[in-house]
């Protein structure tokens, strides 16, 4: 089992079963690395860089990515409860950071004010998350549950919400042109207009 050293550069490395809860990492570059069954809960990644990395069955709840860059990252079957994505470094010249979340737990996560075009959320639980003021154009948010998540002044143009539930989105306070919803969820969108449907 390989450990991680501050200010190190790791390329095509596999980290498996790391028990690194509440640790502090700084100035590390990971490129095309794989993390499997690792525990990084409540850990701090300060000024790190992750490029084209895969996280599988990892616990990243309450992880702090302050001033770290994330590009081309895939999370599968991971826990990311309470992660504040706004603390990471998102260069303005990018709009699509190629982030993918599959079967992940993202409750209480914050994406407030971020531009993450083509974000992929598939089969995720995204309760009480904050998407306000963000731009998620052309994203895929399918088969997810968004109970109590916040959308306000959010650009959701051409976002695919197919088979997702719990989408409480005010159609007058968000950009929804070209967005796709399942028929059942589309009915809930009409509630924000004060429309009452009867059989």
C-alpha positions as CSV (number, residue, x, y, z in Angstrom):
1,X,0.0,0.0,0.0
2,X,1.6,3.2,-1.2
3,X,1.5,6.3,1.1
4,X,1.3,9.9,-0.1
5,X,4.1,12.5,0.6
6,X,3.6,16.2,0.6
7,X,4.9,18.1,-2.5
8,X,5.2,14.8,-4.4
9,X,4.4,14.1,-8.0
10,X,2.5,10.9,-8.7
11,X,1.8,9.6,-12.2
12,X,-0.2,6.5,-13.1
13,X,-0.1,5.3,-9.4
14,X,-2.7,3.2,-7.7
15,X,-3.5,3.9,-4.1
16,X,-5.6,1.2,-2.4
17,X,-7.0,1.0,1.1
18,X,-5.4,4.2,2.4
19,X,-6.6,5.1,5.8
20,X,-6.0,8.9,5.7
21,X,-8.9,10.4,7.6
22,X,-8.3,13.9,8.9
23,X,-4.8,14.2,7.3
24,X,-3.4,17.2,5.7
25,X,-1.8,17.0,2.2
26,X,-0.2,20.0,0.5
27,X,1.3,20.8,-2.9
28,X,0.9,17.3,-4.4
29,X,0.3,16.5,-8.1
30,X,-1.7,13.4,-9.1
31,X,-1.9,12.6,-12.7
32,X,-3.8,9.6,-14.1
33,X,-3.9,8.0,-10.6
34,X,-6.4,5.6,-9.2
35,X,-7.7,5.7,-5.6
36,X,-9.6,2.5,-4.5
37,X,-11.3,2.0,-1.1
38,X,-9.5,4.9,0.5
39,X,-10.7,7.0,3.5
40,X,-10.0,10.7,3.1
41,X,-12.8,11.8,5.3
42,X,-12.3,15.3,6.8
43,X,-8.8,15.4,5.2
44,X,-7.3,18.6,3.7
45,X,-5.9,18.8,0.2
46,X,-4.2,22.2,0.0
47,X,-2.9,23.5,-3.3
48,X,-2.9,20.0,-4.8
49,X,-3.6,19.1,-8.5
50,X,-5.7,16.1,-9.6
51,X,-5.7,15.4,-13.4
52,X,-7.5,12.5,-15.0
53,X,-7.8,10.6,-11.8
54,X,-10.4,7.9,-10.7
55,X,-11.8,7.5,-7.2
56,X,-13.6,4.2,-6.5
57,X,-15.5,3.4,-3.3
58,X,-13.7,6.2,-1.4
59,X,-14.9,8.2,1.5
60,X,-14.3,11.9,0.9
61,X,-16.9,13.3,3.2
62,X,-16.0,16.8,4.6
63,X,-12.8,16.7,2.6
64,X,-11.3,20.2,2.0
65,X,-9.9,20.9,-1.5
66,X,-8.9,24.5,-0.8
67,X,-6.9,26.0,-3.8
68,X,-6.7,22.6,-5.4
69,X,-7.4,22.0,-9.1
70,X,-9.6,19.1,-10.3
71,X,-9.8,18.2,-13.9
72,X,-11.0,15.0,-15.6
73,X,-11.9,13.4,-12.3
74,X,-14.3,10.4,-12.0
75,X,-15.9,9.4,-8.7
76,X,-17.7,6.1,-8.6
77,X,-19.6,4.8,-5.5
78,X,-18.0,7.5,-3.3
79,X,-19.2,9.4,-0.3
80,X,-18.7,13.2,-0.6
81,X,-21.1,14.4,2.1
82,X,-20.6,18.1,3.0
83,X,-17.9,18.8,0.4
84,X,-17.6,22.5,-0.4
85,X,-16.5,22.5,-4.0
86,X,-16.3,26.3,-4.1
87,X,-13.0,26.1,-2.1
88,X,-11.2,24.4,-5.0
89,X,-9.4,26.4,-7.7
90,X,-11.5,26.6,-10.9
91,X,-9.5,28.5,-13.6
92,X,-11.9,30.9,-15.5
93,X,-10.6,29.9,-18.9
94,X,-12.2,26.4,-18.5
95,X,-16.0,25.8,-18.5
96,X,-16.0,22.0,-18.7
97,X,-13.8,20.4,-16.1
98,X,-14.9,16.9,-17.1
99,X,-16.1,15.9,-13.7
100,X,-18.2,12.7,-13.3
101,X,-20.0,11.3,-10.3
102,X,-21.6,7.9,-10.5
103,X,-23.6,6.4,-7.7
104,X,-22.2,8.9,-5.3
105,X,-23.5,10.4,-2.0
106,X,-23.3,14.2,-2.4
107,X,-25.7,15.4,0.4
108,X,-24.9,18.9,1.7
109,X,-22.4,19.5,-1.0
110,X,-21.9,23.1,-2.3
111,X,-21.5,24.1,-6.0
112,X,-22.6,27.7,-5.3
113,X,-21.6,30.1,-8.1
114,X,-19.5,27.6,-10.0
115,X,-19.3,27.2,-13.8
116,X,-19.2,23.4,-14.4
117,X,-20.5,22.8,-17.9
118,X,-21.1,19.2,-18.9
119,X,-21.0,18.0,-15.3
120,X,-22.1,14.4,-14.9
121,X,-24.2,13.2,-12.0
122,X,-25.6,9.8,-12.5
123,X,-27.5,7.7,-10.0
124,X,-26.4,10.0,-7.2
125,X,-28.1,11.1,-4.0
126,X,-27.8,14.9,-3.9
127,X,-29.9,16.1,-1.0
128,X,-29.7,19.6,0.5
129,X,-27.0,20.5,-2.0
130,X,-26.5,24.1,-3.2
131,X,-26.4,24.9,-6.9
132,X,-27.4,28.6,-6.6
133,X,-25.8,31.1,-9.0
134,X,-24.0,28.4,-10.9
135,X,-23.7,27.5,-14.6
136,X,-24.2,23.8,-15.4
137,X,-25.1,24.1,-19.1
138,X,-25.2,20.8,-21.0
139,X,-24.8,18.7,-17.8
140,X,-26.2,15.3,-17.3
141,X,-28.0,14.9,-13.9
142,X,-29.9,11.6,-14.5
143,X,-31.4,9.1,-12.1
144,X,-30.6,11.3,-9.1
145,X,-32.6,12.5,-6.1
146,X,-32.3,16.2,-5.4
147,X,-34.5,16.5,-2.3
148,X,-34.3,20.0,-0.8
149,X,-31.4,21.0,-3.0
150,X,-31.3,24.7,-3.9
151,X,-31.5,26.1,-7.4
152,X,-31.7,29.9,-7.8
153,X,-30.4,32.0,-10.7
154,X,-28.9,28.8,-11.9
155,X,-28.1,28.2,-15.6
156,X,-29.6,24.7,-16.4
157,X,-29.9,25.1,-20.1
158,X,-29.9,21.8,-21.9
159,X,-29.4,19.9,-18.7
160,X,-30.7,16.3,-18.8
161,X,-32.7,15.5,-15.6
162,X,-34.2,12.3,-17.0
163,X,-35.4,9.9,-14.2
164,X,-34.3,12.3,-11.5
165,X,-36.7,13.2,-8.7
166,X,-37.0,15.9,-6.0
167,X,-36.2,18.8,-8.4
168,X,-37.7,21.8,-6.8
169,X,-36.8,24.4,-9.4
170,X,-38.5,27.8,-9.9
171,X,-38.9,28.1,-13.7
172,X,-38.9,31.9,-13.4
173,X,-35.8,32.2,-11.3
174,X,-33.6,29.7,-13.3
175,X,-32.5,29.3,-16.9
176,X,-34.1,26.0,-18.2
177,X,-34.2,26.3,-22.0
178,X,-33.8,22.9,-23.5
179,X,-33.7,21.1,-20.2
180,X,-35.1,17.6,-20.1
181,X,-37.3,16.3,-17.3
182,X,-39.4,13.1,-16.8
183,X,-43.1,13.8,-17.1
184,X,-43.8,13.3,-13.4
185,X,-41.1,15.8,-12.4
186,X,-42.2,18.3,-15.0
187,X,-45.6,18.6,-13.2
188,X,-43.7,19.8,-10.1
189,X,-42.1,22.6,-12.1
190,X,-45.6,24.0,-12.7
191,X,-46.0,24.5,-9.0
192,X,-43.6,27.5,-9.1
193,X,-46.0,29.2,-11.5
194,X,-49.0,28.7,-9.2
195,X,-50.6,26.4,-11.7
196,X,-53.0,23.8,-10.3
197,X,-53.6,20.6,-12.3
198,X,-56.7,18.5,-12.0
199,X,-57.5,15.1,-13.5
